[in-house]
Structure formats: structure tokens, C-alpha cells
Amino acid sequence: MSLSVGIVGLPNVGKSTLFNALIQSAKAAAANYPFCTIEPNSGTVEVPDERLYELAKLERSRKVVPAFVEFVDIAGLVRGANKGEGLGNQFLAHIREVDAIAMVLRCFENQQIVHVEGKVDPIQDAQIIDLELIAKDLETLQKRKEKAQKTAKLGDKLSKLELEIIQRLETYLEKMVPLRAVIRELSEEEINFAKRAVFLLSIKPILFVANVDEKALESGNEHSQRVFEYARSQGAPAVSVCAKLEEELIGLEKSEREQILSAYGLEKPGLDRLIREAFNLLGLVSFFTAGEKETRAWTIVSGTKAPQAAGKIHSDFERGFIAAEVINFQELIKAGGIAKAKELGLLRLEGRDYVIKDGDVVHFRFNV
């Protein structure tokens, strides 16, 4: 599954520090000056899922293979990016290549770390980024419109339809509204055009990340509260993390990490929530296969049917698909394992039209 989440934000908001913590290394440079990151860094990160390890323990598996999600650390953006200011053209091109956006917003005060806008205002930062994405989208649509107008004059019906779609999308963008905020108002045809025909930026799903200091970890602060309110207004998820603390936890023993987190009133790292939200943002779910040899989480797009899910394991499974033996994780745990669930007749036999659900434990029957 080659879907990815781009970490974006203004310079010096903690993007690279957060990325370092995510991939548990110092792969991405982090420093107190704008445009420290130029070329995007990328890394795959394990998706935290306690169900996987509980299932492996139950089945006494020798090996555990989790699901992963890819993060890309993208250069900081400044006003005028759509006109090439700063590293604008590179920034916007790299956003086009990812499937979702994690927008890091500075929610901490620190006079030692410069802010390109001169003050800490996470909502203004978010609006700057959105305005740049919208401006680029309008430019993209204008170019597409010019081409469509030429062929429409020759009587091409598809071009006429395309012009109507472009006009409807421009109506929102000209009001400075990102398309993701009004996606429920768009038709399936308009969404497909925006996502797959012209690859618009403001329609990409977004996760707002409030980067706070240690003092605001437990209950937040004025800045992070505003971020959560802003996210709700856009129908988007939001998480709060302290990127600096998360990076400092790299390399520590589990007991040391737990002790430090406990001191801040936390049970788990903020990164766990961020990764899980990013995974959901991409529209992904996990199903499990389990046995003595291995317990594994398989990543599929939500809505995937059984034969295509089987194909994630091996193409022969999809080609020769007969049926899927399915039980949900919670039912399996209550039963006490796969063998016991079979004895109790709890495994359901599902056919080609069955849509695999998140948390399903599956055994595929096939014949090639």
C-alpha cells in the first residue's frame, strides 16, 4: 500500500523534529532557521495496534508483522509560495505527490526560535497554507479550463461537461474555501475530477497537529484549543503532540519512556494518536491473519471486498478465491483463539461480495 502523508507547515514549527520522532532516528535535519528541509525525507512508521499483539499472544505466534504508514517531511512554506516565493514551487509539487496532509501548527512560545510571521498564531499559519493551496488550485483549473474551452468550441461534449465542473469548483475556491471543507457538497463526479484528473491540493484530507510545549501536554493551551476548534469547523481531525519531547524519547528503554510520559500525565506517546489518525485519514483499515508461525496486519482501503483483500496476501488467493472464513477480533478474543472459535462454530463463511471490516481475522479458501 503506497499511500503517504505529507508533513507540512510554515518554517520552524517543528515539522522535522516531529518527523525525526516518527521514524525514531535523526534522518531529517532540524535546526533554527527557515528552509532547513529542502528535499523531502520519507519514512515508514509502524501503526500502533494493540489488537495485533494480543492476537499474536493468544495464538502463540513466533513472528508479528504490523501495518505501516509512510510519512514525508516537506519543506516549509511561506506567503507567496504559489508564485515561487521561498521554496514554494518545490513545496507545492511535493504536496501533490502525497495522499493526505498532516499540517503542523506551532502552539508554543519560545523567543529563541524565530517565527517567519513574527508571532505565534496557529490559525493564521493554517490560513496562510490553505491560501497557497487554493491559489495553486485556481491556477491549475485555469490552465485546464483554457484547454477545455478550445475543444468545447469544436463540439466536444466531454469538454463542455468538464467546463461545468471547473466552474463549480472555482465557485468555492474563489471564496478562499479549501475543497476538503466542502467535500460533502461536491458530487462524486466533481470529487473524482479534482482528485484524479487535475490533482488539486486543497481537496486532500487533512490532519491538524498542534505542536505544544511540555507544559501544555496534559490539558493543552490557548493556541492548541484554537487549533481543535478550527479543525472541527472544517470537519477534520486534530491531535496535540510535543515534538521536542517525542524526539527526546528516541532511544530510551521502554520503562524510561513510560516513566517520563507518566510524569506528564500521559499513558502513551502523542505520536501513537497521530499515526493512528493518519492511517484513518488515508481511508485504510487492517485485517489480520494469525497462526503459530505468524500474526500479521494487512492494510487495505476501506470498502475492499474479500477477493481483493485476499490478493494483498498473494495474487493466487484472489485468482482462485472460493470463500473467506471470518471472525471479528473481539469475538475471537472472547472465544479464546481460532481453534476454540472453530469448535464453537463462530467463524462465518463469506463470499465474493463480503466487504472486509477493520479488525476482521480472516482465513481465505482458494484453489488455483
Secondary structure, DSSP 8 states (H G I E B T S, - for coil): ---EEEEE-STTSSHHHHHHHHHTSS-S---SSTT---S-EEEEEE---HHHHHHHHHHT-S-EE--EEEEEE-----TTGGGT-TTHHHHHHHHHHSSEEEEEEE----TTS--TTSS--HHHHHHHHHHHHHHHHHHHHHHHHHHHHHHHTTT-HHHHHHHHHHHHHHHHHTTT--GGGGGGGS-HHHHHIIIIIS--STTS-EEEEEE--GGGTTT--HHHHHHHHHHHHTT--EEEE-HHHHHHTTT--HHHHHHHHHHTT-SS-HHHHHHHHHHHHTTEEEEEE--SS-EEEEEEETT-BHHHHHHHH-HHHHHTEEEEEEEEHHHHHHHTSHHHHHHTT--EEE-TT-B--TTEEEEEEE--
